[in-house]
Amino acid sequence: MKRFPRAWMTLAVLAAVASVGRGQSRPVSDEELLRPTQRGLRMNPVMARSFMRLWVGNDDIWKDLNLSPEQQRQVADALARRTMNMARNSGPEIRDGMEFLFESMIVSEGNIEKLGPQRSRELGEKLLPVARMGREWLGGVVDDARPFLTDQQLKMLEEEVSWAGRKAENFEKRLNQWAQGQYQENDNPFDELESNEGRPDRARQSEPIRNARRMAEWDMRRLSDWEWSRLFAGLAVLFKFDPQQRARGQAILDAYRRKADAIMTPEWRERVLLNRMLYNTRWQLGNDVPKGPWQHQLEREYKEATRPITDLTDGLVRELLALVTPEQRAAAVESIRAVAEKHGLVLEDADLALLWLTPPPATAPVEGEHAGQ
C-alpha cells in the first residue's frame, strides 16, 4: 500500500498555511471541514521562522553541511523572510490545490492507491500550481543562504538544491501526466520526492539509519532548552503571567540553561545520540533475534545519561509553578473547567494535577530559591 510520503505532507502543511486567507468565525458544514485551513490558519513571521528552523535543522539537504547553531538560525531566518513574501503573493489556486490534497488524503485514508482515475486527474490539475511554487521557492534557497555559509558549504548546498530541483521537476511532470488523465494503478508521483536517485556522490546513510538518526534527533530536542522554552511560554499563557513574573521566569530559565550546558557537552550529546540511534534500529534485527537484553541495556544507559537533565527539568517546573499566585491558578482552573463542561466533560482532581493546576506541595522552593542562586 503506497501512502503519501511524510516529507511531502510536511511541505503540504507549510504550503497550505502560507497560502490561506483571513480566518472566519461562523459555524462550518461537514463539507467545509474537509478544507481546514480556510478556517483561519494564516502564515505569520513566527510560524515562518519556526517552519524554516525545523527544516534547516532536520532535512537531509542540510545534514552534510554541518552548520553551526548560529548558521542554522541565520539561514532559517533568511528563508522565513522570503517565505513570508511568497505567502503574501500566493493566489487562491495555491490554497485550493492544497485543500484538495488534504481532502484527497482524508477521502483515501492516506492511501494513494484509492484515488482512482477521476480524483487523480483533479489532484494533478490542482497541485500543478503548488508544485511550480515549490520549485520557485527552492530555486531561491542558495541565494538566501549564501551570506552565511563558507565556500565549501555553499558548494555542497548548490549540489543538494540542484538535485532537489530535479526531483521537483520530475514530480511536476508526473502531476502533469495525471492532469492529462494518464493514471495507472500503483502510479505515485510522490515517489519522485522520496527518491535518492542522482543524489550528489557523497557517502550516504541507508534509509533505516537516516530514519533512526532523525528519530534520535527528536529525542535530543526534547532534552534541549527548546522544550524548556515551550514549557515556560505555555505556563506564562495558561496562568497569564504579568511582566514581573515573566522576567523572573526568564531568569530562572536562563539559570537552568547554564546548568544544562555544563552537562550537555558535545561528547555527551554524541553518546546519547548514538544510544538513541541504536535503540531506533532495533527492529532491523528481525523478529527472530532476541532484542530484550540489548534493548534493556540501551534503556538503562540512556536513563543514566539523561537523569541529570530530567532532574533539572523537574526543578525548573517546580520553580516556574512557584511563581503562580493562588488567584491565577483558580482562574486557570475555572477557564479550563468551563471549556470542558461546554464539551460535556468533567474536570477531576487527577486532570488538574496532570495540567499542573493543583497547588504546589509544601516542599516547593520558596521565592528566590532557584537554580541561579
PAFI-37010 format. One line per 4 residues: number of its first residue (from 1); their letters; for each residue z negated, y, x of C-alpha. Coordinates in nm, 3 decimals, decimal comma. Each point is the difference from the previous one (the first is absolute). Example, Ala and Ser with C-alpha at 12.3 -4.5 7.8 and 13.67 -1.06 7.14 Angstrom:
residues 2
1> AS> -0,780:-0,450:1,230 | 0,066:0,344:0,137;
***
This chain:
residues 373
1> MKRF> 0,000:0,000:0,000 | 0,111:0,328:0,156 | -0,222:0,296:-0,064 | 0,033:0,370:0,066;
5> PRAW> -0,108:0,047:0,363 | -0,337:0,160:0,071 | 0,147:0,261:0,236 | 0,246:0,125:-0,262;
9> MTLA> -0,265:0,014:-0,269 | -0,203:0,231:0,223 | 0,301:0,225:0,052 | 0,071:-0,016:-0,372;
13> VLAA> -0,341:0,144:-0,082 | 0,056:0,277:0,254 | 0,343:0,086:-0,134 | -0,118:-0,008:-0,361;
17> VASV> -0,293:0,230:0,064 | 0,225:0,231:0,198 | 0,244:0,043:-0,283 | -0,198:0,034:-0,321;
21> GRGQ> -0,072:0,314:-0,196 | -0,305:0,161:-0,150 | -0,264:-0,203:-0,177 | -0,042:-0,034:-0,373;
25> SRPV> -0,305:-0,043:-0,220 | 0,138:-0,140:-0,326 | -0,047:-0,367:-0,101 | 0,268:-0,244:0,116;
29> SDEE> 0,187:-0,282:-0,169 | 0,033:-0,354:0,136 | 0,354:0,079:0,111 | -0,115:0,304:0,198;
33> LLRP> -0,262:-0,208:0,179 | 0,289:-0,164:0,185 | 0,059:0,340:0,159 | -0,342:0,073:0,146;
37> TQRG> 0,084:0,277:0,244 | 0,127:0,222:-0,281 | -0,360:0,016:-0,113 | -0,089:0,251:0,265;
41> LRMN> 0,015:-0,129:0,357 | 0,134:0,272:0,222 | 0,042:0,020:0,375 | -0,227:0,250:0,172;
45> PVMA> -0,067:0,075:0,369 | -0,314:-0,216:0,015 | 0,182:-0,301:-0,148 | 0,297:0,055:0,231;
49> RSFM> -0,222:0,008:0,309 | -0,188:-0,309:-0,113 | 0,320:-0,198:-0,061 | 0,152:0,105:0,330;
53> RLWV> -0,312:-0,072:0,204 | -0,013:-0,348:-0,150 | 0,368:-0,054:0,075 | -0,015:0,125:0,360;
57> GNDD> -0,319:-0,195:0,063 | 0,118:-0,331:-0,144 | 0,378:-0,041:-0,022 | 0,173:-0,220:0,256;
61> IWKD> 0,235:0,285:0,095 | -0,288:0,170:0,182 | -0,181:-0,300:0,146 | 0,167:-0,013:0,341;
65> LNLS> -0,032:0,375:0,057 | -0,378:-0,021:0,054 | -0,061:0,345:-0,142 | -0,337:0,157:0,062;
69> PEQQ> -0,209:0,095:-0,307 | 0,095:0,365:0,059 | 0,370:-0,084:0,019 | -0,026:-0,202:-0,320;
73> RQVA> -0,159:0,295:-0,176 | 0,257:0,251:0,128 | 0,299:-0,218:-0,086 | -0,135:-0,092:-0,343;
77> DALA> -0,070:0,364:-0,087 | 0,353:0,099:0,101 | 0,144:-0,277:-0,215 | -0,225:0,106:-0,289;
81> RRTM> 0,133:0,357:0,008 | 0,358:-0,121:-0,031 | -0,099:-0,252:-0,266 | -0,147:0,284:-0,205;
85> NMAR> 0,323:0,199:0,030 | 0,204:-0,299:-0,119 | -0,246:-0,059:-0,284 | 0,050:0,355:-0,125;
89> NSGP> 0,378:-0,041:0,005 | 0,035:-0,354:-0,134 | 0,163:-0,022:-0,338 | -0,059:-0,197:-0,321;
93> EIRD> 0,234:-0,278:0,113 | -0,242:-0,090:0,280 | -0,287:-0,013:-0,244 | 0,201:-0,204:-0,249;
97> GMEF> 0,107:-0,247:0,267 | -0,355:-0,062:0,112 | -0,121:-0,030:-0,357 | 0,264:-0,263:-0,071;
101> LFES> -0,107:-0,189:0,314 | -0,360:-0,003:-0,124 | 0,116:-0,111:-0,343 | 0,212:-0,276:0,153;
105> MIVS> -0,292:-0,127:0,205 | -0,219:-0,006:-0,311 | 0,262:-0,172:-0,219 | 0,087:-0,261:0,264;
109> EGNI> -0,363:-0,047:0,112 | 0,106:0,092:0,351 | 0,253:-0,285:0,016 | 0,344:0,132:0,084;
113> EKLG> 0,162:-0,324:-0,117 | -0,087:0,095:-0,358 | 0,197:0,325:-0,003 | 0,330:-0,144:-0,121;
117> PQRS> 0,346:0,162:0,013 | -0,063:0,288:-0,241 | -0,326:0,130:0,145 | 0,119:-0,053:0,357;
121> RELG> 0,303:0,219:-0,072 | -0,220:0,272:-0,149 | -0,246:-0,025:0,287 | 0,284:0,032:0,253;
125> EKLL> 0,130:0,311:-0,175 | -0,339:0,167:-0,032 | -0,125:-0,082:0,349 | 0,307:0,122:0,189;
129> PVAR> -0,121:0,365:-0,002 | -0,341:-0,117:0,121 | 0,158:-0,200:0,283 | 0,206:0,303:0,104;
133> MGRE> -0,307:0,221:-0,001 | -0,188:-0,258:0,207 | 0,280:-0,009:0,256 | 0,001:0,380:0,016;
137> WLGG> -0,376:0,007:0,051 | 0,017:-0,268:0,271 | 0,270:0,198:0,179 | -0,247:0,284:0,068;
141> VVDD> -0,284:-0,210:0,139 | 0,102:0,033:0,365 | 0,032:0,378:-0,017 | -0,338:0,024:-0,171;
145> ARPF> -0,168:-0,207:0,271 | 0,190:0,140:0,300 | -0,246:0,279:0,099 | -0,291:-0,242:0,025;
149> LTDQ> 0,146:-0,298:0,190 | 0,069:-0,079:0,362 | 0,359:-0,065:0,103 | -0,062:-0,377:0,005;
153> QLKM> -0,164:0,004:-0,342 | 0,282:0,209:-0,140 | 0,262:-0,241:0,134 | -0,180:-0,295:-0,159;
157> LEEE> -0,034:0,185:-0,330 | 0,369:0,088:-0,003 | 0,084:-0,370:0,041 | -0,241:-0,101:-0,278;
161> VSWA> 0,121:0,266:-0,243 | 0,363:-0,084:0,073 | -0,074:-0,365:-0,079 | -0,191:0,096:-0,318;
165> GRKA> 0,293:0,222:-0,100 | 0,239:-0,293:0,022 | -0,231:-0,200:-0,225 | -0,006:0,290:-0,247;
169> ENFE> 0,381:0,013:0,003 | 0,021:-0,373:-0,067 | -0,249:0,035:-0,282 | 0,208:0,277:-0,153;
173> KRLN> 0,314:-0,214:0,024 | -0,170:-0,289:-0,177 | -0,124:0,233:-0,274 | 0,353:0,130:-0,041;
177> QWAQ> 0,120:-0,357:-0,050 | -0,259:-0,045:-0,273 | 0,105:0,329:-0,160 | 0,357:-0,138:-0,016;
181> GQYQ> -0,122:-0,314:-0,177 | 0,024:-0,229:0,305 | -0,326:-0,183:-0,068 | -0,057:-0,360:0,102;
185> ENDN> -0,303:-0,220:-0,054 | -0,252:0,029:0,286 | 0,173:0,318:0,120 | -0,259:0,244:0,133;
189> PFDE> 0,097:0,341:0,150 | -0,363:0,052:0,098 | 0,041:-0,271:0,264 | 0,185:0,261:0,205;
193> LESN> -0,317:0,206:0,031 | -0,197:-0,301:0,126 | 0,259:-0,122:0,252 | -0,067:0,007:0,375;
197> EGRP> 0,363:-0,066:0,089 | 0,132:0,239:0,263 | -0,339:0,145:0,087 | -0,030:0,165:0,345;
201> DRAR> -0,028:-0,264:0,270 | -0,369:0,009:0,083 | -0,257:-0,276:-0,013 | -0,082:-0,055:-0,366;
205> QSEP> -0,286:-0,173:-0,167 | 0,074:-0,265:-0,259 | -0,038:0,087:-0,368 | -0,333:-0,191:-0,036;
209> IRNA> -0,141:0,180:0,304 | 0,117:0,340:-0,126 | -0,160:-0,066:-0,337 | -0,321:-0,118:0,163;
213> RRMA> -0,013:0,314:0,213 | 0,069:0,222:-0,300 | -0,287:-0,157:-0,194 | -0,225:0,024:0,306;
217> EWDM> 0,076:0,370:0,036 | -0,102:0,054:-0,363 | -0,326:-0,179:0,077 | -0,047:0,235:0,294;
221> RRLS> 0,072:0,298:-0,223 | -0,288:-0,098:-0,226 | -0,227:0,019:0,305 | 0,121:0,346:0,098;
225> DWEW> -0,114:0,348:-0,094 | 0,303:0,010:-0,234 | -0,204:-0,210:-0,243 | -0,310:0,211:0,064;
229> SRLF> 0,194:0,316:-0,082 | 0,112:-0,151:-0,330 | -0,359:-0,099:-0,073 | -0,131:0,351:0,062;
233> AGLA> 0,280:0,160:-0,202 | -0,062:-0,237:-0,291 | -0,374:0,065:-0,008 | 0,057:0,374:0,020;
237> VLFK> 0,225:-0,015:-0,306 | -0,215:-0,246:-0,196 | -0,320:0,200:0,044 | 0,165:0,344:0,012;
241> FDPQ> -0,143:0,103:0,338 | -0,049:0,371:0,048 | 0,123:0,169:0,324 | -0,336:-0,049:0,171;
245> QRAR> -0,005:-0,372:-0,081 | 0,357:-0,037:0,122 | -0,088:0,169:0,327 | -0,307:-0,218:0,049;
249> GQAI> 0,199:-0,310:-0,092 | 0,272:0,091:0,249 | -0,263:0,040:0,272 | -0,138:-0,345:-0,080;
253> LDAY> 0,351:-0,147:0,002 | 0,080:0,161:0,338 | -0,323:-0,138:0,148 | 0,082:-0,352:-0,114;
257> RRKA> 0,354:0,031:0,135 | -0,138:0,077:0,346 | -0,214:-0,312:-0,016 | 0,297:-0,208:-0,118;
261> DAIM> 0,222:0,133:0,281 | -0,251:-0,128:0,254 | 0,028:-0,349:-0,152 | 0,370:-0,018:-0,086;
265> TPEW> 0,140:0,019:0,352 | 0,362:-0,101:0,070 | -0,127:-0,334:0,130 | -0,206:-0,054:-0,317;
269> RERV> 0,296:0,086:-0,222 | 0,231:-0,238:0,185 | -0,254:-0,282:-0,024 | -0,058:0,047:-0,373;
273> LLNR> 0,372:0,044:-0,070 | 0,079:-0,327:0,179 | -0,273:-0,176:-0,196 | 0,143:0,116:-0,333;
277> MLYN> 0,356:-0,088:0,104 | -0,108:-0,355:0,086 | -0,189:-0,022:-0,329 | 0,305:0,120:-0,197;
281> TRWQ> 0,228:-0,260:0,164 | -0,223:-0,296:-0,086 | 0,230:-0,118:-0,280 | 0,285:-0,039:0,247;
285> LGND> -0,178:-0,310:0,127 | 0,097:-0,185:-0,316 | -0,206:-0,193:-0,251 | -0,053:-0,304:0,222;
289> VPKG> -0,190:0,185:0,273 | -0,377:0,044:-0,057 | -0,061:0,373:0,018 | -0,364:0,017:-0,104;
293> PWQH> -0,175:0,001:0,341 | 0,251:0,244:0,154 | -0,014:0,229:-0,302 | -0,381:-0,005:0,007;
297> QLER> 0,000:0,092:0,369 | 0,235:0,292:-0,057 | -0,209:0,127:-0,292 | -0,320:-0,026:0,204;
301> EYKE> 0,153:0,193:0,291 | 0,136:0,265:-0,236 | -0,334:0,054:-0,173 | -0,181:0,026:0,333;
305> ATRP> 0,252:0,252:0,133 | 0,006:0,215:-0,313 | -0,368:-0,014:-0,094 | -0,078:0,329:0,184;
309> ITDL> 0,270:0,177:-0,203 | -0,119:-0,162:-0,322 | -0,353:0,119:0,074 | 0,130:0,351:0,064;
313> TDGL> 0,189:-0,006:-0,330 | -0,316:-0,100:-0,186 | -0,190:0,282:0,167 | 0,274:0,251:-0,080;
317> VREL> -0,005:-0,096:-0,367 | -0,378:0,033:-0,019 | 0,001:0,344:0,156 | 0,285:0,133:-0,209;
321> LALV> -0,167:-0,128:-0,317 | -0,322:0,169:0,108 | 0,183:0,333:-0,045 | 0,045:-0,066:-0,373;
325> TPEQ> -0,246:0,174:-0,231 | -0,147:-0,178:-0,305 | 0,191:0,243:-0,222 | 0,332:-0,084:0,168;
329> RAAA> -0,068:-0,370:-0,030 | -0,088:0,029:-0,370 | 0,313:0,206:-0,068 | 0,219:-0,257:0,176;
333> VESI> -0,158:-0,283:-0,202 | 0,061:0,179:-0,329 | 0,359:0,082:0,093 | 0,082:-0,360:0,087;
337> RAVA> -0,194:-0,133:-0,298 | 0,205:0,221:-0,233 | 0,326:-0,133:0,144 | -0,124:-0,360:-0,024;
341> EKHG> -0,109:0,038:-0,362 | 0,333:0,159:-0,088 | 0,164:-0,325:0,106 | -0,256:-0,223:-0,169;
345> LVLE> -0,194:-0,088:0,315 | -0,372:-0,002:0,063 | -0,131:0,144:0,326 | -0,287:-0,223:0,114;
349> DADL> -0,252:0,038:0,282 | 0,201:-0,234:0,223 | 0,305:0,223:-0,048 | -0,201:0,308:0,095;
353> ALLW> -0,121:-0,168:0,318 | 0,352:-0,106:0,090 | 0,119:0,360:-0,042 | -0,291:0,136:0,208;
357> LTPP> -0,133:0,182:-0,306 | -0,355:-0,134:0,016 | -0,270:0,203:0,179 | -0,029:-0,080:0,372;
361> PATA> -0,281:-0,235:0,109 | -0,324:0,146:0,123 | 0,097:-0,091:0,355 | 0,309:0,219:-0,003;
365> PVEG> 0,013:0,255:0,287 | -0,150:0,335:-0,079 | 0,182:0,325:0,055 | 0,085:0,055:0,365;
369> EHAG> -0,033:-0,364:0,100 | 0,365:-0,067:0,060 | 0,189:-0,157:0,287 | 0,066:0,329:0,172;
373> Q> -0,370:0,064:0,072;
***
